[in-house]
Structure formats: structure tokens, C-alpha cells
Amino acid sequence: MDTILSKVEELSGENLYACYQCGKCSAGCPMVEQMDFLPNQIILLIIRGDNSVVESKTPWVCAQCYQCGVRCPKNVDITKIMEALRLLKLRKNVDYIKISGMKKNLPQIAVVSASRKYTG
């Protein structure tokens, strides 16, 4: 049985058990004000097997600035973990909009952008 931990570790190539929750990643994150969970909390939730972490907005807010990985004393690359969570969400193939039901007079760039963001 694949757990969220095994999926994230496989996709990211990171050992989440290396994190000992010092919080340096969260202290240096420039986007932490916008996150619903701090980066170190995301790791803890994954280790605990909490699948709701995939629905969190934190992986999408992550700026991929690598500030967290630079500060980590155990060299855990949290940006790879955030990318793995985004991939898990995208792999669900959930369509949030129906292209066929859209208005006909929308700008093409809006339709293309929405189809990339909201369809699986």
C-alpha cells in the first residue's frame, strides 16, 4: 500500500525522516505569511500520513527560492518535496472547469491559461 510518505519520497528523492523539525526552513521562507502550513509542518504531516497535505495551498505558494534548503542543517531539499506534492495533486486528473461550457467571446490566452491550471 502506497502511503503519502512513500509517494513523496519516491517523487522527490528526499529522506523526510532526516528532518528533525528545527524550523530553520520556515524561519527563512519569504512566502510563509501566505502558507496555511509551514514547510516543516508539511514534512511532519507527510510523515504522519496525513493525505490532506495534498490539498494544502502551501506547495502552490512556495516560490522555489531554495532558501529553505540552504538553511537546512540536514540538507533536506524542501523545494523538491513541494514539487512532489504539486505533482500528486496534478496526477489526480480533476477537471475544475469544462472547456465546452465556457463563453465563446473569451480571450484565447484566458482559455489556454485556465485549461492549463484547472483541468487534469
N, CA, C and O of each residue as an XYZ file, in Angstrom:
480
protein
N       0.839     -1.185      0.000
C       0.000      0.000      0.000
C       0.882      1.245      0.000
O       1.708      1.436      0.893
N       0.695      2.086     -1.013
C       1.468      3.311     -1.112
C       0.920      4.360     -0.154
O      -0.264      4.693     -0.188
N       1.780      4.862      0.680
C       1.399      5.931      1.587
C       1.848      7.250      0.987
O       2.636      7.275      0.042
N       1.352      8.334      1.532
C       1.758      9.656      1.072
C       3.269      9.819      1.250
O       3.931     10.440      0.419
N       3.809      9.264      2.331
C       5.246      9.359      2.589
C       6.047      8.668      1.493
O       7.007      9.237      0.975
N       5.664      7.461      1.140
C       6.420      6.730      0.119
C       6.302      7.403     -1.242
O       7.265      7.414     -2.008
N       5.141      7.960     -1.551
C       4.962      8.651     -2.825
C       5.830      9.898     -2.902
O       6.495     10.138     -3.910
N       5.823     10.692     -1.835
C       6.607     11.930     -1.819
C       8.098     11.615     -1.851
O       8.856     12.278     -2.559
N       8.525     10.610     -1.091
C       9.942     10.252     -1.100
C      10.378      9.751     -2.467
O      11.489     10.043     -2.910
N       9.511      8.995     -3.144
C       9.849      8.490     -4.469
C       9.947      9.626     -5.485
O      10.886      9.669     -6.280
N       8.983     10.540     -5.462
C       8.975     11.640     -6.423
C      10.076     12.664     -6.159
O      10.661     13.204     -7.098
N      10.357     12.931     -4.890
C      11.330     13.975     -4.554
C      12.757     13.461     -4.435
O      13.715     14.202     -4.655
N      12.890     12.189     -4.086
C      14.232     11.649     -3.854
C      14.815     12.083     -2.519
O      16.014     11.931     -2.286
N      13.986     12.616     -1.651
C      14.431     13.114     -0.343
C      14.013     12.163      0.775
O      12.976     11.505      0.696
N      14.836     12.104      1.810
C      14.531     11.336      3.014
C      13.871     12.279      4.011
O      14.549     13.099      4.630
N      12.574     12.172      4.168
C      11.858     13.089      5.049
C      12.173     12.858      6.523
O      12.010     13.760      7.345
N      12.621     11.660      6.854
C      12.984     11.379      8.241
C      14.266     12.087      8.662
O      14.589     12.120      9.849
N      14.995     12.650      7.715
C      16.199     13.409      8.058
C      15.840     14.721      8.753
O      16.641     15.276      9.505
N      14.635     15.207      8.494
C      14.186     16.460      9.113
C      13.930     16.237     10.601
O      13.176     15.344     10.987
N      14.568     17.059     11.425
C      14.306     16.938     12.862
C      13.562     18.146     13.417
O      13.660     18.453     14.605
N      12.818     18.830     12.548
C      11.888     19.886     12.936
C      12.544     21.056     13.673
O      12.012     21.542     14.671
N      13.686     21.499     13.187
C      14.347     22.652     13.812
C      13.646     23.960     13.464
O      13.725     24.925     14.224
N      12.955     24.003     12.310
C      12.197     25.180     11.915
C      12.995     26.236     11.161
O      12.462     27.306     10.869
N      14.263     25.962     10.838
C      15.063     26.947     10.111
C      14.520     27.193      8.713
O      14.638     28.300      8.186
N      13.926     26.170      8.107
C      13.337     26.336      6.774
C      12.180     27.331      6.828
O      12.043     28.188      5.955
N      11.369     27.211      7.840
C      10.212     28.102      7.976
C      10.632     29.516      8.353
O      10.011     30.492      7.932
N      11.687     29.615      9.146
C      12.161     30.926      9.575
C      12.721     31.737      8.409
O      12.664     32.966      8.429
N      13.257     31.065      7.401
C      13.850     31.778      6.277
C      12.954     31.906      5.067
O      13.350     32.517      4.075
N      11.751     31.346      5.121
C      10.872     31.340      3.956
C      10.233     32.719      3.747
O       9.586     33.241      4.654
N      10.411     33.315      2.556
C       9.800     34.618      2.310
C       8.290     34.549      2.060
O       7.616     35.578      2.088
N       7.762     33.373      1.821
C       6.334     33.219      1.497
C       5.521     32.663      2.662
O       4.334     32.379      2.497
N       6.124     32.505      3.819
C       5.473     31.836      4.947
C       4.183     32.532      5.387
O       3.284     31.880      5.917
N       4.082     33.836      5.175
C       2.868     34.575      5.558
C       1.640     34.107      4.769
O       0.513     34.205      5.255
N       1.860     33.601      3.560
C       0.768     33.192      2.682
C       0.416     31.710      2.814
O      -0.598     31.268      2.273
N       1.230     30.950      3.515
C       1.056     29.496      3.600
C       0.075     29.108      4.696
O      -0.015     29.776      5.727
N      -0.661     28.023      4.467
C      -1.537     27.517      5.518
C      -0.783     26.585      6.467
O      -1.175     26.439      7.625
N       0.293     25.954      5.990
C       1.178     25.159      6.837
C       2.607     25.612      6.583
O       2.973     25.908      5.446
N       3.413     25.666      7.629
C       4.826     25.994      7.471
C       5.541     24.833      6.781
O       5.064     23.700      6.850
N       6.667     25.083      6.120
C       7.385     23.998      5.448
C       7.729     22.816      6.359
O       7.592     21.663      5.950
N       8.170     23.090      7.580
C       8.489     21.973      8.485
C       7.223     21.227      8.915
O       7.273     20.026      9.179
N       6.093     21.929      8.987
C       4.827     21.271      9.312
C       4.371     20.369      8.173
O       3.781     19.315      8.412
N       4.640     20.773      6.946
C       4.301     19.941      5.783
C       5.030     18.603      5.892
O       4.433     17.546      5.687
N       6.309     18.654      6.212
C       7.086     17.414      6.344
C       6.518     16.547      7.454
O       6.378     15.336      7.281
N       6.190     17.145      8.586
C       5.628     16.396      9.707
C       4.289     15.755      9.335
O       4.035     14.606      9.697
N       3.442     16.475      8.628
C       2.152     15.926      8.213
C       2.332     14.756      7.244
O       1.599     13.770      7.313
N       3.297     14.871      6.353
C       3.560     13.773      5.421
C       4.036     12.545      6.184
O       3.571     11.436      5.919
N       4.947     12.724      7.118
C       5.457     11.599      7.915
C       4.327     10.939      8.699
O       4.305      9.717      8.847
N       3.397     11.736      9.199
C       2.261     11.199      9.946
C       1.213     10.542      9.056
O       0.278      9.912      9.550
N       1.373     10.691      7.730
C       0.445     10.046      6.805
C      -0.823     10.831      6.545
O      -1.830     10.259      6.128
N      -0.792     12.131      6.784
C      -1.968     12.977      6.591
C      -2.108     13.335      5.108
O      -1.363     14.174      4.601
N      -3.045     12.711      4.421
C      -3.237     12.934      2.987
C      -3.816     14.308      2.665
O      -3.792     14.729      1.508
N      -4.327     15.002      3.655
C      -4.900     16.327      3.387
C      -3.820     17.332      2.992
O      -4.136     18.419      2.509
N      -2.567     16.984      3.191
C      -1.471     17.877      2.840
C      -1.434     18.121      1.320
O      -0.927     19.148      0.868
N      -1.962     17.191      0.551
C      -2.009     17.353     -0.907
C      -2.959     18.486     -1.283
O      -2.759     19.153     -2.298
N      -3.984     18.706     -0.477
C      -4.959     19.766     -0.742
C      -4.522     21.118     -0.174
O      -5.223     22.114     -0.356
N      -3.402     21.166      0.495
C      -2.894     22.397      1.094
C      -2.499     23.396      0.015
O      -2.155     23.006     -1.100
N      -2.549     24.671      0.342
C      -2.113     25.677     -0.630
C      -0.612     25.953     -0.528
O      -0.052     26.625     -1.394
N       0.041     25.449      0.506
C       1.469     25.698      0.710
C       2.348     25.296     -0.472
O       3.202     26.090     -0.865
N       2.189     24.105     -1.064
C       3.050     23.767     -2.206
C       2.892     24.717     -3.386
O       3.832     24.911     -4.157
N       1.719     25.305     -3.530
C       1.469     26.216     -4.648
C       1.987     27.612     -4.356
O       2.281     28.370     -5.281
N       2.104     27.960     -3.084
C       2.611     29.272     -2.693
C       4.143     29.283     -2.705
O       4.755     30.337     -2.879
N       4.749     28.135     -2.523
C       6.211     28.013     -2.491
C       6.827     28.670     -3.720
O       6.456     28.356     -4.851
N       7.765     29.581     -3.496
C       8.387     30.342     -4.580
C       9.577     29.616     -5.199
O      10.183     30.129     -6.140
N       9.924     28.432     -4.693
C      11.068     27.674     -5.204
C      12.342     28.519     -5.158
O      13.146     28.476     -6.089
N      12.531     29.279     -4.090
C      13.694     30.157     -3.963
C      14.894     29.437     -3.341
O      15.999     29.980     -3.326
N      14.687     28.227     -2.833
C      15.722     27.373     -2.229
C      16.285     27.924     -0.908
O      17.294     27.426     -0.408
N      15.643     28.933     -0.358
C      16.090     29.481      0.921
C      15.995     28.428      2.029
O      16.850     28.371      2.913
N      14.960     27.606      1.975
C      14.760     26.574      2.990
C      15.866     25.519      2.929
O      16.398     25.113      3.962
N      16.205     25.081      1.729
C      17.233     24.066      1.566
C      18.606     24.548      1.969
O      19.416     23.782      2.491
N      18.870     25.826      1.724
C      20.163     26.414      2.106
C      20.298     26.470      3.617
O      21.392     26.274      4.147
N      19.213     26.732      4.311
C      19.248     26.857      5.771
C      19.193     25.515      6.506
O      19.547     25.436      7.682
N      18.756     24.475      5.824
C      18.555     23.182      6.482
C      19.882     22.553      6.897
O      20.751     22.337      6.052
N      20.051     22.254      8.193
C      21.300     21.633      8.646
C      21.456     20.176      8.201
O      22.554     19.622      8.261
N      20.361     19.558      7.757
C      20.402     18.164      7.304
C      20.313     18.052      5.783
O      20.194     16.953      5.241
N      20.371     19.200      5.095
C      20.335     19.262      3.624
C      19.094     18.612      3.013
O      19.178     17.968      1.967
N      17.953     18.780      3.662
C      16.694     18.308      3.092
C      16.233     19.376      2.096
O      16.047     20.535      2.467
N      16.053     18.989      0.851
C      15.630     19.931     -0.186
C      14.100     19.999     -0.195
O      13.433     19.189     -0.838
N      13.570     20.961      0.516
C      12.130     21.078      0.688
C      11.455     21.497     -0.620
O      10.283     21.188     -0.833
N      12.171     22.185     -1.484
C      11.571     22.556     -2.768
C      11.216     21.315     -3.586
O      10.215     21.319     -4.303
N      12.006     20.274     -3.490
C      11.677     19.020     -4.177
C      10.441     18.368     -3.565
O       9.643     17.756     -4.275
N      10.285     18.497     -2.265
C       9.111     17.947     -1.577
C       7.853     18.702     -2.001
O       6.809     18.094     -2.236
N       7.953     20.024     -2.099
C       6.807     20.829     -2.550
C       6.439     20.476     -3.992
O       5.259     20.397     -4.336
N       7.445     20.266     -4.823
C       7.184     19.876     -6.209
C       6.496     18.513     -6.264
O       5.593     18.306     -7.075
N       6.914     17.592     -5.413
C       6.282     16.269     -5.368
C       4.817     16.386     -4.965
O       3.969     15.680     -5.512
N       4.509     17.264     -4.021
C       3.113     17.462     -3.608
C       2.285     18.063     -4.739
O       1.126     17.694     -4.929
N       2.874     18.979     -5.482
C       2.160     19.545     -6.631
C       1.885     18.465     -7.675
O       0.799     18.417     -8.252
N       2.859     17.609     -7.913
C       2.676     16.521     -8.873
C       1.568     15.563     -8.440
O       0.768     15.115     -9.262
N       1.529     15.251     -7.145
C       0.471     14.363     -6.646
C      -0.906     14.979     -6.874
O      -1.854     14.280     -7.230
N      -1.008     16.270     -6.670
C      -2.287     16.962     -6.883
C      -2.650     16.946     -8.363
O      -3.800     16.676     -8.712
N      -1.689     17.230     -9.235
C      -1.959     17.272    -10.668
C      -2.280     15.900    -11.233
O      -3.023     15.791    -12.207
N      -1.729     14.850    -10.634
C      -1.964     13.500    -11.134
C      -3.363     12.981    -10.823
O      -3.750     11.921    -11.314
N      -4.110     13.697    -10.030
C      -5.482     13.271     -9.732
C      -6.405     13.458    -10.923
O      -7.507     12.911    -10.948
N      -5.961     14.230    -11.916
C      -6.736     14.478    -13.133
C      -8.150     14.977    -12.857
O      -9.119     14.471    -13.424
N      -8.257     15.955    -11.999
C      -9.558     16.537    -11.695
C      -9.756     17.770    -12.566
O      -8.929     18.682    -12.544
N     -10.826     17.806    -13.320
C     -11.150     18.961    -14.139
C     -12.038     19.905    -13.344
O     -13.153     19.548    -12.963
N     -11.539     21.109    -13.095
C     -12.302     22.083    -12.319
C     -13.161     22.969    -13.208
O     -14.062     23.654    -12.724
N     -12.884     22.959    -14.501
C     -13.727     23.696    -15.434
C     -14.013     22.803    -16.630
O     -13.279     21.852    -16.898
N     -15.073     23.114    -17.336
C     -15.426     22.411    -18.570
C     -15.223     23.384    -19.726
O     -15.923     24.392    -19.822
N     -14.288     23.090    -20.583
C     -13.970     23.966    -21.705
C     -15.189     24.160    -22.599
O     -15.429     25.261    -23.096
N     -15.949     23.105    -22.801
C     -17.113     23.194    -23.690
C     -18.185     24.144    -23.144
O     -18.992     24.667    -23.912
N     -18.200     24.365    -21.862
C     -19.213     25.219    -21.260
C     -18.796     26.670    -21.115
O     -19.541     27.476    -20.556
N     -17.619     27.014    -21.609
C     -17.132     28.391    -21.478
C     -17.791     29.300    -22.509
O     -18.248     28.846    -23.557
N     -17.830     30.573    -22.198
C     -18.380     31.562    -23.126
C     -17.535     31.605    -24.395
O     -16.338     31.321    -24.365
N     -18.157     31.955    -25.482
C     -17.471     31.961    -26.781
C     -16.576     33.183    -26.989
O     -15.642     33.120    -27.789
N     -16.833     34.282    -26.299
C     -16.107     35.521    -26.570
C     -14.965     35.803    -25.581
O     -14.586     36.961    -25.404
N     -14.428     34.797    -24.953
C     -13.313     34.983    -24.026
C     -12.003     35.101    -24.802
O     -11.866     34.505    -25.870
N     -11.035     35.863    -24.280
C      -9.728     35.941    -24.940
C      -9.062     34.566    -24.951
O      -9.157     33.812    -23.983
N      -8.391     34.253    -26.051
C      -7.764     32.936    -26.186
C      -6.762     32.668    -25.073
O      -6.679     31.547    -24.572
N      -6.005     33.676    -24.685
C      -4.988     33.481    -23.655
C      -5.632     33.084    -22.328
O      -5.047     32.311    -21.569
N      -6.816     33.596    -22.041
C      -7.523     33.241    -20.815
C      -7.974     31.784    -20.851
O      -7.900     31.074    -19.849
N      -8.442     31.352    -22.018
C      -8.901     29.966    -22.168
C      -7.720     29.006    -22.026
O      -7.824     27.989    -21.341
N      -6.601     29.329    -22.672
C      -5.414     28.476    -22.595
C      -4.892     28.422    -21.181
O      -4.576     27.342    -20.683
N      -4.793     29.561    -20.520
C      -4.306     29.614    -19.147
C      -5.196     28.817    -18.202
O      -4.701     28.051    -17.375
N      -6.508     28.997    -18.325
C      -7.448     28.293    -17.462
C      -7.390     26.786    -17.714
O      -7.482     25.997    -16.773
N      -7.240     26.385    -18.971
C      -7.191     24.952    -19.255
C      -5.943     24.320    -18.685
O      -5.970     23.157    -18.284
N      -4.854     25.058    -18.640
C      -3.617     24.520    -18.057
C      -3.699     24.425    -16.540
O      -3.170     23.487    -15.944
N      -4.352     25.380    -15.924
C      -4.410     25.414    -14.474
C      -5.499     24.522    -13.889
O      -5.296     23.895    -12.849
N      -6.642     24.463    -14.545
C      -7.806     23.877    -13.910
C      -8.308     22.581    -14.511
O      -9.364     22.093    -14.110
N      -7.590     22.012    -15.453
C      -8.006     20.734    -15.985
C      -6.899     19.713    -15.815
O      -5.717     20.057    -15.846
N      -7.280     18.463    -15.635
C      -6.299     17.414    -15.366
C      -5.835     16.724    -16.508
O      -5.006     15.822    -16.389
